[in-house]
Amino acid sequence: MVCGHICRTARRDHNFDHDKFMHSTYELLKVVQICDSTSSICKCIRMGRENDRKYNPSCILKAIDPITGEVKVGQSYVKKSTWEKVIPETRDRFKQHLYPLFQCHDYLDMFLNVENKLVMAGTNCDEVFVFVKDTKEKVELSSLIPILNVEDVQTHINMLWRFNQGTLLYLSAGAGRGLELTRIGPFKDFQEYFNCLRFTMRSEKNALHGVDRNKKIPHFVPPSLSRYIIILNLVIYPAVEQSQTLTIPSIDRGPEEANLMCRDVLHLDTSGPTSTSDKGTKHIRDIFSQIMNVITPVSTGKFTTSKENAIQLHHSPYVHSQHYSSEIMMRLNDSDVARLPFSIAVHLFKALGETVPVLQQTSDRNFTTINHTFYDQAAKRALNNTMATCYPHQMEAIKIIDDRSDHRDVVVHLAPGQGKSGIWNFSLLGRAISDSVRQHTIVICPYNSLLAQQQLHSLHLGTQQIGSLQRAPFNFVMQPTSNHKISRPNCTPSVHYRRL
């Protein structure tokens, strides 16, 4: 308490006087040291800590068997044959409690089949559907209607909520702390990413001590579990909230329920209170950290080199490790490269028994036209503005040039800054968002300066590199008249869109 007071005083005083601060601190400590009440309080604190160490040891033995893959935390042993089936067992538990709440099991099977392409659209993820792989049939999530008058419906809801929390906290490529589960944002902030659900968690450790260097860490839900999470958050929970007899458990119980879920699938003792050190959320987190230590030889960290090679590069091994090490990347297909967080998730999913590929299926849907709302979504994404939409002249032009049955040419004559370049950018980005085959687009510019300007503009909008989407077929071509000089390189009053 005294130390905390001294630290807060030092941070709060903007006109800091070192000599005055040292004198006041010395006087405070001198009074505290001879105070009888301080001596009594310190004795009670020491006695309490000593008793606490007897029942809750801070240093629990953690070990792994590198040959068999068995992990040990305290008195808990988990064999590899158990932890490598955690994801399949969790999926079976989800299915056991989800299917009784639906009568349309055929639609449910089609939506849960990860081979069917998943599309999540809408500002609140309210437009979710899948395309059946063989028939190209569109199955909307809204067609799944839960039946909440079955026997033991509240039990099913409680168990589904438990496995939802356990999946987010422990099976999302990195085990978090219990309280971090209560800080996860709303489901509308989740993203579909290579057949997985992506979200972020952030620790507030040391924040109360004035040190807050914690960053949001990306987490990925395994593909075979992601669609269960989607159904729960967009179908089951909204229906329960409208019910007058059913309830959703409080998020305050999330850490404890997540703990019980993992103790179940790891075949650990689930009886008794979960607040003790050998049954708490930290215990489960320690187990998953040991599992990741077993998986470490898969090389999911950064690579460095030997001491001898570092010396040949005229620096120490430490400098090489800090500034010259190599990050791991994983090529997913011909154009997409996943960096460290997602590659770690891929290795961890595989180790925990996930058999479903995490790669996003390349769509072969060659639509003549797409829904016009995808162009507005492209504008929102490109401009990083949730309120942005296409201008009327942009939408009119895009409808013509992106309609493969329409063979007309389009000429747009407008002043600079009115969105002419957005026409080709939004049409390509809209096709990418809808996962439709995109046309090969050639942009011809008459001047070098305009060529560079438009290329940077398209890169900024995300057309040339669309994050998790594939690279759009997009080329810039310079006409021979590019050597001519102009006084206003951004003055492009007209654009001609011509069919090739």
DOROSE-571555 format. One record per residue (C-alpha): residue number from 0; x, y, z negated. Coordinates in steps of 0.2 Angstrom, whole numbers, plus 5000, padded with zeros to 4 digits. Example, Ala and Ser with C-alpha at 12.3 -4.5 7.8 and 13.67 -1.06 7.14 Angstrom:
SITE   guke   east   north     up
SITE      0   5062    4978   4961
SITE      1   5068    4995   4964
//
This chain:
SITE   guke   east   north     up
SITE      0   5000    5000   5000
SITE      1   5014    5012   4995
SITE      2   5024    5008   5011
SITE      3   5008    5010   5022
SITE      4   5005    5027   5014
SITE      5   5023    5032   5017
SITE      6   5022    5027   5036
SITE      7   5005    5036   5038
SITE      8   5012    5052   5031
SITE      9   5027    5051   5042
SITE     10   5016    5049   5058
SITE     11   5004    5062   5053
SITE     12   5016    5076   5049
SITE     13   5019    5085   5066
SITE     14   5031    5098   5058
SITE     15   5042    5084   5051
SITE     16   5055    5090   5039
SITE     17   5067    5075   5035
SITE     18   5074    5082   5019
SITE     19   5057    5086   5012
SITE     20   5051    5069   5017
SITE     21   5065    5060   5009
SITE     22   5064    5069   4993
SITE     23   5045    5066   4991
SITE     24   5047    5048   4996
SITE     25   5061    5046   4983
SITE     26   5050    5054   4969
SITE     27   5035    5043   4974
SITE     28   5045    5027   4973
SITE     29   5053    5032   4956
SITE     30   5036    5034   4948
SITE     31   5029    5018   4956
SITE     32   5044    5008   4950
SITE     33   5041    5012   4931
SITE     34   5022    5011   4932
SITE     35   5015    4997   4921
SITE     36   5000    4994   4933
SITE     37   5012    4992   4948
SITE     38   5021    4978   4939
SITE     39   5005    4969   4934
SITE     40   4998    4971   4952
SITE     41   5014    4964   4960
SITE     42   5014    4949   4948
SITE     43   4997    4945   4953
SITE     44   5001    4947   4972
SITE     45   5016    4935   4970
SITE     46   5006    4922   4961
SITE     47   4992    4923   4974
SITE     48   5004    4921   4988
SITE     49   5013    4907   4980
SITE     50   4997    4897   4977
SITE     51   4991    4901   4995
SITE     52   5007    4893   5002
SITE     53   5004    4877   4993
SITE     54   4987    4875   5002
SITE     55   4990    4885   5018
SITE     56   5008    4883   5023
SITE     57   5013    4896   5035
SITE     58   5026    4885   5043
SITE     59   5017    4870   5050
SITE     60   5027    4857   5059
SITE     61   5024    4857   5078
SITE     62   5032    4844   5089
SITE     63   5030    4835   5105
SITE     64   5036    4819   5112
SITE     65   5044    4823   5129
SITE     66   5042    4805   5135
SITE     67   5024    4800   5130
SITE     68   5017    4818   5130
SITE     69   5010    4816   5113
SITE     70   5009    4833   5103
SITE     71   5009    4835   5084
SITE     72   5003    4850   5074
SITE     73   5003    4847   5055
SITE     74   4994    4831   5052
SITE     75   4985    4831   5069
SITE     76   4991    4820   5083
SITE     77   4984    4821   5101
SITE     78   4990    4809   5113
SITE     79   4992    4813   5132
SITE     80   4979    4801   5137
SITE     81   4967    4812   5127
SITE     82   4972    4830   5131
SITE     83   4974    4826   5150
SITE     84   4955    4822   5150
SITE     85   4949    4838   5141
SITE     86   4942    4846   5156
SITE     87   4932    4831   5163
SITE     88   4925    4828   5145
SITE     89   4920    4846   5144
SITE     90   4911    4845   5160
SITE     91   4902    4829   5155
SITE     92   4896    4838   5139
SITE     93   4890    4853   5149
SITE     94   4880    4841   5161
SITE     95   4873    4831   5146
SITE     96   4865    4847   5139
SITE     97   4861    4857   5155
SITE     98   4852    4844   5166
SITE     99   4837    4842   5153
SITE    100   4833    4860   5156
SITE    101   4830    4859   5175
SITE    102   4818    4848   5185
SITE    103   4826    4853   5202
SITE    104   4842    4842   5200
SITE    105   4845    4842   5219
SITE    106   4847    4861   5219
SITE    107   4858    4860   5203
SITE    108   4869    4847   5211
SITE    109   4872    4857   5226
SITE    110   4876    4873   5216
SITE    111   4888    4863   5204
SITE    112   4897    4855   5219
SITE    113   4913    4865   5220
SITE    114   4915    4860   5239
SITE    115   4901    4871   5243
SITE    116   4906    4889   5246
SITE    117   4902    4901   5231
SITE    118   4898    4919   5234
SITE    119   4896    4931   5220
SITE    120   4890    4948   5225
SITE    121   4880    4963   5218
SITE    122   4886    4976   5206
SITE    123   4880    4965   5191
SITE    124   4884    4948   5199
SITE    125   4865    4947   5202
SITE    126   4867    4940   5220
SITE    127   4875    4923   5218
SITE    128   4873    4908   5231
SITE    129   4882    4894   5238
SITE    130   4883    4887   5256
SITE    131   4881    4868   5257
SITE    132   4897    4862   5266
SITE    133   4889    4850   5279
SITE    134   4872    4858   5283
SITE    135   4877    4876   5280
SITE    136   4861    4878   5269
SITE    137   4860    4893   5258
SITE    138   4856    4889   5240
SITE    139   4853    4904   5229
SITE    140   4855    4904   5211
SITE    141   4838    4912   5208
SITE    142   4830    4896   5215
SITE    143   4836    4887   5199
SITE    144   4821    4889   5186
SITE    145   4825    4882   5169
SITE    146   4811    4873   5159
SITE    147   4812    4878   5141
SITE    148   4798    4868   5134
SITE    149   4807    4852   5133
SITE    150   4811    4842   5117
SITE    151   4826    4849   5107
SITE    152   4828    4864   5119
SITE    153   4836    4874   5105
SITE    154   4849    4861   5102
SITE    155   4853    4860   5120
SITE    156   4855    4879   5121
SITE    157   4866    4879   5105
SITE    158   4877    4866   5112
SITE    159   4879    4874   5129
SITE    160   4883    4891   5121
SITE    161   4896    4882   5110
SITE    162   4905    4874   5126
SITE    163   4904    4891   5134
SITE    164   4913    4899   5120
SITE    165   4926    4885   5119
SITE    166   4929    4885   5138
SITE    167   4933    4904   5138
SITE    168   4944    4903   5122
SITE    169   4954    4888   5125
SITE    170   4952    4881   5143
SITE    171   4954    4897   5153
SITE    172   4973    4894   5156
SITE    173   4979    4900   5139
SITE    174   4972    4899   5122
SITE    175   4967    4915   5113
SITE    176   4965    4919   5095
SITE    177   4947    4917   5088
SITE    178   4943    4936   5086
SITE    179   4948    4939   5104
SITE    180   4933    4929   5110
SITE    181   4922    4942   5102
SITE    182   4930    4956   5113
SITE    183   4928    4948   5130
SITE    184   4918    4960   5141
SITE    185   4901    4957   5149
SITE    186   4899    4944   5162
SITE    187   4896    4957   5176
SITE    188   4915    4960   5174
SITE    189   4919    4942   5178
SITE    190   4926    4939   5196
SITE    191   4926    4924   5207
SITE    192   4944    4920   5211
SITE    193   4949    4905   5222
SITE    194   4935    4895   5216
SITE    195   4938    4900   5198
SITE    196   4930    4913   5186
SITE    197   4943    4927   5182
SITE    198   4941    4938   5166
SITE    199   4953    4946   5154
SITE    200   4956    4945   5135
SITE    201   4966    4957   5125
SITE    202   4974    4955   5108
SITE    203   4974    4969   5095
SITE    204   4988    4961   5084
SITE    205   4999    4974   5076
SITE    206   4986    4988   5081
SITE    207   4982    4992   5063
SITE    208   5000    4994   5060
SITE    209   5003    5008   5073
SITE    210   5010    4997   5086
SITE    211   4999    4993   5100
SITE    212   5008    4987   5116
SITE    213   4996    4973   5120
SITE    214   4990    4972   5138
SITE    215   4974    4963   5145
SITE    216   4979    4946   5150
SITE    217   4970    4937   5165
SITE    218   4962    4921   5161
SITE    219   4955    4908   5174
SITE    220   4941    4896   5170
SITE    221   4943    4879   5179
SITE    222   4933    4877   5195
SITE    223   4923    4862   5189
SITE    224   4918    4872   5174
SITE    225   4916    4890   5182
SITE    226   4899    4886   5189
SITE    227   4892    4880   5173
SITE    228   4897    4896   5165
SITE    229   4888    4906   5179
SITE    230   4872    4896   5177
SITE    231   4872    4899   5158
SITE    232   4875    4918   5159
SITE    233   4864    4922   5174
SITE    234   4850    4909   5172
SITE    235   4849    4901   5155
SITE    236   4853    4916   5143
SITE    237   4841    4928   5152
SITE    238   4827    4916   5151
SITE    239   4831    4913   5132
SITE    240   4831    4931   5129
SITE    241   4813    4933   5136
SITE    242   4807    4919   5125
SITE    243   4799    4923   5108
SITE    244   4804    4906   5100
SITE    245   4822    4903   5106
SITE    246   4838    4912   5102
SITE    247   4856    4913   5107
SITE    248   4868    4911   5093
SITE    249   4877    4927   5087
SITE    250   4894    4930   5095
SITE    251   4901    4931   5077
SITE    252   4900    4912   5077
SITE    253   4909    4911   5093
SITE    254   4926    4907   5086
SITE    255   4919    4893   5075
SITE    256   4909    4886   5088
SITE    257   4923    4886   5100
SITE    258   4934    4877   5087
SITE    259   4921    4864   5085
SITE    260   4920    4861   5104
SITE    261   4938    4858   5106
SITE    262   4940    4847   5090
SITE    263   4926    4837   5098
SITE    264   4934    4834   5115
SITE    265   4951    4832   5107
SITE    266   4944    4818   5096
SITE    267   4949    4827   5080
SITE    268   4940    4827   5064
SITE    269   4925    4839   5065
SITE    270   4918    4836   5047
SITE    271   4921    4848   5033
SITE    272   4924    4867   5034
SITE    273   4933    4874   5049
SITE    274   4941    4888   5039
SITE    275   4956    4878   5032
SITE    276   4973    4879   5040
SITE    277   4972    4862   5047
SITE    278   4955    4864   5055
SITE    279   4954    4883   5060
SITE    280   4955    4891   5077
SITE    281   4974    4894   5075
SITE    282   4976    4875   5073
SITE    283   4968    4872   5090
SITE    284   4978    4886   5097
SITE    285   4994    4878   5091
SITE    286   4989    4862   5099
SITE    287   4986    4870   5116
SITE    288   5003    4879   5114
SITE    289   5011    4862   5111
SITE    290   5003    4855   5127
SITE    291   5009    4870   5137
SITE    292   5027    4866   5130
SITE    293   5025    4848   5137
SITE    294   5020    4855   5154
SITE    295   5035    4867   5154
SITE    296   5046    4856   5165
SITE    297   5034    4860   5179
SITE    298   5043    4877   5180
SITE    299   5030    4889   5177
SITE    300   5041    4902   5170
SITE    301   5055    4913   5178
SITE    302   5070    4905   5185
SITE    303   5088    4911   5181
SITE    304   5105    4903   5185
SITE    305   5120    4896   5175
SITE    306   5132    4906   5166
SITE    307   5146    4903   5179
SITE    308   5135    4909   5193
SITE    309   5130    4925   5183
SITE    310   5148    4929   5180
SITE    311   5152    4928   5199
SITE    312   5139    4941   5201
SITE    313   5148    4953   5189
SITE    314   5136    4953   5175
SITE    315   5132    4943   5160
SITE    316   5119    4928   5159
SITE    317   5108    4939   5148
SITE    318   5108    4953   5161
SITE    319   5104    4941   5175
SITE    320   5090    4933   5165
SITE    321   5082    4950   5161
SITE    322   5084    4959   5178
SITE    323   5088    4946   5192
SITE    324   5077    4931   5187
SITE    325   5065    4924   5200
SITE    326   5046    4924   5197
SITE    327   5036    4909   5202
SITE    328   5024    4910   5217
SITE    329   5013    4898   5225
SITE    330   5007    4898   5243
SITE    331   4989    4894   5244
SITE    332   4986    4894   5262
SITE    333   4994    4903   5278
SITE    334   4991    4920   5271
SITE    335   4987    4920   5252
SITE    336   5001    4920   5239
SITE    337   4997    4917   5220
SITE    338   5009    4925   5207
SITE    339   5013    4919   5190
SITE    340   4997    4920   5180
SITE    341   4987    4910   5193
SITE    342   5000    4897   5196
SITE    343   5001    4894   5178
SITE    344   4982    4891   5178
SITE    345   4984    4879   5192
SITE    346   4997    4868   5183
SITE    347   4987    4869   5167
SITE    348   4971    4864   5175
SITE    349   4980    4849   5183
SITE    350   4988    4844   5167
SITE    351   4971    4844   5157
SITE    352   4962    4833   5170
SITE    353   4955    4845   5183
SITE    354   4953    4835   5199
SITE    355   4945    4849   5209
SITE    356   4956    4860   5220
SITE    357   4957    4878   5215
SITE    358   4959    4884   5233
SITE    359   4945    4894   5240
SITE    360   4938    4885   5255
SITE    361   4941    4894   5272
SITE    362   4925    4897   5279
SITE    363   4921    4892   5297
SITE    364   4904    4901   5297
SITE    365   4904    4911   5313
SITE    366   4889    4923   5310
SITE    367   4883    4934   5324
SITE    368   4878    4947   5312
SITE    369   4880    4948   5293
SITE    370   4869    4957   5280
SITE    371   4871    4976   5281
SITE    372   4873    4977   5262
SITE    373   4890    4969   5264
SITE    374   4896    4985   5273
SITE    375   4891    4995   5258
SITE    376   4900    4983   5246
SITE    377   4915    4986   5257
SITE    378   4914    5004   5255
SITE    379   4913    5002   5236
SITE    380   4928    4991   5236
SITE    381   4938    5001   5248
SITE    382   4935    5018   5240
SITE    383   4935    5011   5222
SITE    384   4918    5019   5219
SITE    385   4903    5010   5213
SITE    386   4891    5023   5220
SITE    387   4899    5024   5238
SITE    388   4889    5018   5253
SITE    389   4892    5019   5271
SITE    390   4887    5036   5280
SITE    391   4872    5034   5292
SITE    392   4883    5036   5307
SITE    393   4895    5023   5300
SITE    394   4882    5011   5297
SITE    395   4874    5014   5315
SITE    396   4891    5011   5323
SITE    397   4896    4996   5313
SITE    398   4879    4987   5317
SITE    399   4884    4989   5335
SITE    400   4902    4984   5335
SITE    401   4900    4970   5323
SITE    402   4885    4962   5332
SITE    403   4893    4949   5343
SITE    404   4877    4948   5353
SITE    405   4878    4967   5357
SITE    406   4890    4971   5371
SITE    407   4888    4990   5371
SITE    408   4903    5002   5368
SITE    409   4902    5015   5355
SITE    410   4909    5033   5355
SITE    411   4910    5043   5339
SITE    412   4913    5061   5340
SITE    413   4915    5069   5323
SITE    414   4926    5082   5314
SITE    415   4941    5075   5304
SITE    416   4937    5067   5287
SITE    417   4920    5062   5292
SITE    418   4923    5043   5291
SITE    419   4928    5038   5308
SITE    420   4942    5026   5302
SITE    421   4930    5019   5290
SITE    422   4920    5011   5304
SITE    423   4933    4998   5308
SITE    424   4939    4996   5290
SITE    425   4922    4993   5283
SITE    426   4917    4981   5296
SITE    427   4932    4970   5294
SITE    428   4931    4971   5275
SITE    429   4912    4967   5275
SITE    430   4916    4952   5285
SITE    431   4929    4947   5273
SITE    432   4918    4949   5258
SITE    433   4904    4939   5266
SITE    434   4917    4925   5270
SITE    435   4913    4926   5288
SITE    436   4925    4923   5303
SITE    437   4932    4940   5307
SITE    438   4935    4947   5324
SITE    439   4952    4952   5330
SITE    440   4953    4971   5330
SITE    441   4966    4982   5339
SITE    442   4967    5000   5334
SITE    443   4976    5011   5348
SITE    444   4983    5027   5342
SITE    445   4990    5041   5354
SITE    446   5003    5048   5343
SITE    447   5016    5041   5331
SITE    448   5011    5052   5317
SITE    449   4993    5047   5318
SITE    450   4998    5028   5320
SITE    451   5007    5029   5303
SITE    452   4993    5039   5295
SITE    453   4980    5027   5300
SITE    454   4990    5012   5295
SITE    455   4993    5019   5278
SITE    456   4975    5023   5276
SITE    457   4969    5006   5281
SITE    458   4982    4998   5269
SITE    459   4975    5010   5255
SITE    460   4957    5004   5259
SITE    461   4962    4986   5257
SITE    462   4959    4981   5275
SITE    463   4976    4974   5279
SITE    464   4979    4966   5262
SITE    465   4962    4962   5254
SITE    466   4968    4956   5237
SITE    467   4962    4938   5235
SITE    468   4954    4937   5252
SITE    469   4963    4932   5268
SITE    470   4973    4945   5278
SITE    471   4961    4953   5291
SITE    472   4966    4951   5309
SITE    473   4971    4969   5311
SITE    474   4984    4976   5323
SITE    475   4990    4994   5327
SITE    476   4995    4998   5344
SITE    477   5004    5014   5350
SITE    478   5000    5021   5367
SITE    479   5015    5027   5379
SITE    480   5009    5045   5376
SITE    481   5016    5044   5358
SITE    482   5031    5055   5361
SITE    483   5020    5071   5364
SITE    484   5020    5083   5349
SITE    485   5004    5090   5342
SITE    486   5001    5102   5328
SITE    487   4987    5093   5319
SITE    488   4991    5074   5319
SITE    489   4975    5071   5308
SITE    490   4964    5079   5321
SITE    491   4954    5065   5329
SITE    492   4937    5072   5334
SITE    493   4932    5056   5343
SITE    494   4934    5037   5342
SITE    495   4930    5025   5356
SITE    496   4925    5007   5351
SITE    497   4926    4996   5366
SITE    498   4923    4978   5368
SITE    499   4938    4967   5373
//
